[in-house]
């Protein structure tokens, strides 16, 4: 997939949304993390983010994976080959909660190294804010629960990554 596809995705995202911060971090994960299932050495790409209703509420999901079933996540997931960051966001949100989106805004790209102490895998996460014109949730087959929230719950995975974006959503809703 990389380096050409990585550069293409990054270039497309910057062309559509302007330059955004790229945050780098390393995260330690268990040896059985799904990240290591792929034999590919190429970095993975994913898209997701805060989907809001224009009035300050955000939609979050819980998935059926036993290791994360108690956590809430923003809708999103891995990009398909040749898919753009915003195209992946639109597809993933439609698949996970049945919502269409308008006005996506790319807020940051997280360049992450996942390691179990022996192996490492690199990836990129394109983090968005987008508005859903409907609040009718239709959870997909991987989602065990989807619902609207008025606040960022304590059980939100990667909660600190979304604090700034959530402030933007709440500020926009107060107009």
N, C-alpha and C positions, 0 to 999 in steps of 0.2 A: 504493500500500500504506500509506504513512504519511500523516499522523501517527496516525490512529486505530488502525491495526493494530499499529504499534510500541508505542503506549501499552497496547493490549490484551495484547500478548505480555508486556511488562514487568510489567503488573499481575497477569496470571495466574501468571507465574513467582514474583513476590514473595508472592502469596497462597498458593501451594503450598509454597514452600521458604523463606520468610522473606526479609528483605532481605540481599542479598549485595553484596560490593564490585563497583563498576563501574570498571574500569580503562580509561583513555583513552590511546591512542597513535596515532602516525602511522607508516606504513610505506611506504617507497619501493619501487615494483614496476616491472618493465619495461613499456614502452608496449603490448606485446602480451599483457599479463596478462588472463586470462579475465574478471576483474572488470569490465573495460571493454566486454565484448561486449554486455551488456544496455543497451538504450536508456533504461531506466528511471532516473529520478533519485532514486527512493525508496531508502532504505537497505535493504541485504540483511540477512537473518537466517540464522544457521547454528547448529547444535548439534553437540556432540561431547564427547569426553573420555576419561578413563581407565576402561576396562572391565577389571575384575579378577575373579579366581576365588575370592576369599575367603581365599587362602593366599599372597598377595603377588605373584602373577604378573599381568601385564597383557597385553592383546592389542593388537598394532599391525599396520598394513597398509602395503603399498606399492602405488601405483597405476601405471597404464600411461602416464601423462603423461610425455613425454620430458624435460621440464624438471625434474621432481621424482622420476624413477624411482629415484634412489639414496637417497631419504629415506624414513624411516618416519613414519607419521601415526597419530594416534588415529582410530578410526572416527568418522564424522560427516559432515555436509554441509549444504547449503542447505535451509531449510525451505520447504515448499509453502504456497501461499496459504491463510490461515486456520489453519495448523497451530501448535500450541503448542510451546514449546521442548522439553519432555519428550516430547511426541508425536513430534517430529522426531527426537530422539535414538533413541527406540525403533525407528522406521521405518528410519533410516539404518544402525543397527547390525545390524538384521535383514537389510537388503539387502546390506551389505558383508561381513559375516562369518557370517550365519545364526544369530546368538545372540539369545535372549530375555534381558531384563534384569529385575532386581528391585532395589528400594531405590535408585533414582537420587537423588543429592544434587547440587543446583546449588551450585557453589563460587564462581563469579564470572561476571560478564558483561564481555566485552571490547568496548568501543566503539572501533572502529578506523577511521581514515581512510587509505585507500590512494591513493597518488598516483604519477604518472609524471613529475611536475614541471610538467605542463601541465593535466592533468585530475585530479579527485579523486572518489572514491566512498566513501561512508560505509557502515559495516556493524556488526552486532552478532554476537558469538559467545557463546553460552551454554555454559559449560564445566561438565561434570558429572563425577562419580565414580559408577559403578554396578557392581553385581555380576552376573555371568553364572552361572546355576546349572549350566551345562554348559560343557565345554571343547572340544566337538566343533565345529571351525571348518568352515564351508561358504562359501568366498569367492565373492562375487558377480562379475558380468561386468566391473566396472571395477577389480577388485583382482587384481594379479598375484601377490601373496604375502601371506599372513596367518599370524602365529605368536604364540605366547606368549613373554614375556620375564620374566626374574627381576630385571632392572634397567632403568633408562631408558637406552637406547643413545645413544651420541654422535651417531648419525645421525638422531635424532628431530627432526622439524621443530618449532619453537617449544618446544624442550626446557625452557627456563627457565620457561615458563608452567605446566609440569606438575610442577615439583620439589616444591612444597608439597603438592599433591594426592597425589603418589606417596609422600611421607612419611606421609600419613594412611593410605594403603592398606597400607603396610608395618607401621605401628604397629598397625593393626587385625588384621593377620594374625598378629601375635606373641602374641595373647591365647590 
